[in-house]
Amino acid sequence: MVDVVFQTRSLTKRFGNRIAVHDCNLEIYSGDIFGFLGPNGAGKSTTIRMALTLIRPTRGDVFIFGENVRMKRNVLRRVGALVEKPDFYNYLSGRKNLETVAALYGGVAPGRIDDVLDMVGLLERGQDKVKAYSHGMKQRLGIAQALLSDPDLLILDEPTNGLDPKGMKEVRELILRLNQDHGKTIFLSSHLLYEVEMVATRMAIIHRGELIIQGTVRELLDERSVTLRISAEPVEKASTILQSLDGIDDVVVERNIIHCSVRDRPLSEINATLVNNGIAVSMFAPKRSLEDYFLSLTEGEAR
């Protein structure tokens, strides 16, 4: 049986007349990279702040490693967190910043600062002042800070926010290494759906404070329609055939490539139908997009 390392029960937060989070029930298992998805203002950071006891829930509870965090805050020693933008002393080096934080912890194991700098790819730049760091380097230094206590659970709130594509790739690869090579369970909050699709094993979607769905990424994406790209000749005839089939929608031809969405119809059957009708199919590329799935759940929501 897989251990539940993070759980919320009926977690709710109200600010005046506004409900930021309503009746949220999350479960994160040991070894997960758990993507917590939602647009800005959906309630992601509020949920994380309640989990870290930075704000008090209106009602409900958070359990980490089986302990209620409001009753036994010591369990948070097993948690490392990067909440929104990390702050540093820009006139100090990356290493000195980590030494300052380590002193607040009461010290860390010998060599731990070198270890975390190495994990995040900053060992050779540790002596440089933070003011010389790129935004991506500062984000990675923030993750290094969260790793100082060698936590079992790492909570990252929008870790790629504001990064360029290179910085996003570096953080994404770092998250995978921390999970696969260092055994960290990771709770990853983000509105960047493509990034989560690349790394997450399980996910939940929150929208306007309401938890809409959660489960494994594979299971959830298998439940939705598939986007197909097809290269076929003659393209006009292929497009006409596809439009005549049940379960196929939004058939569009762009630059001789057919784009369509498929629901509840075997892909092999679609390909066979084209071939049996004399169509030469040279590309048949399905894609299940987390972004499409997310939008299908959140667009037009009345809540």
QUIGICOR-V97358 format. One record per helix or strand of 3 or more residues. SS is the DSSP state (alpha for helix, beta for strand). FROM is the first residue (numbers start at 1). TO is the last residue. If there is no record, write none. Layout:
BEGIN
SS | FROM | TO
SS | FROM | TO
END
This chain:
BEGIN
beta | 4 | 15
beta | 18 | 24
beta | 27 | 29
beta | 33 | 37
alpha | 44 | 51
beta | 59 | 64
alpha | 73 | 78
beta | 79 | 82
alpha | 94 | 104
alpha | 112 | 119
alpha | 123 | 125
alpha | 130 | 132
alpha | 135 | 147
beta | 153 | 157
alpha | 165 | 180
beta | 185 | 190
alpha | 193 | 199
beta | 202 | 207
beta | 210 | 216
alpha | 217 | 222
beta | 226 | 233
alpha | 235 | 244
beta | 248 | 254
beta | 257 | 262
alpha | 267 | 276
beta | 280 | 287
alpha | 290 | 298
END
